[in-house]
Amino acid sequence: MWIGGVRVVITDEDKNVLMLKQNHKEREIWLLPGGGIEEGENASQAAVREVKEETGLDVEIKRLLWHVQEVSEERGQRYVNFFLAERKGGMLGLGKDPERGEHEQVLEEARFMSCEEMKDTDGVYPEWLKEELWDVLSDDVKIYDVFKLRK
């Protein structure tokens, strides 16, 4: 089980956000592309890799948006870094989870959602994304880079 993960915000020219629908235990959820950080990679490298695996897109990480920490009895301590990325190439498609077998895949759909669509969609995870994401993407909000990517 991973303790560190990433999620990546990618927008289109209309500021719609790329979301992935996954089916987990008969429950459909909508998430930003992302997943676990693998041994030997940092969070930004994991973000680029996960987006490529799940969507076929090549991205460049622009900045860290949030660092979210969770502590629960069920899963223990975990954290997720949410990044803003810019699309640099590739073709949008539904990828695969390399840790899962052919008949165990959970990805069902990849599409860009508007603010209104996301707010009206059941199963968006985490729920706070429906409000806070759009505040961060607003032109009125200034986000300062909080780290420098190492090459």
Secondary structure, DSSP 4 states (H G I P E B T S, - for coil): --SEEEEEEEB-TT--EEEEEEEETTEEEEE-SEEEPPTT--HHHHHHHHHHHHH-EEEEEEEEEEEEEEEETTTEEEEEEEEEEEEEEE-------TTS-GGG--EEEEEEE-HHHHHT-TTBSSTTHHHHHHHHHSTT-----------
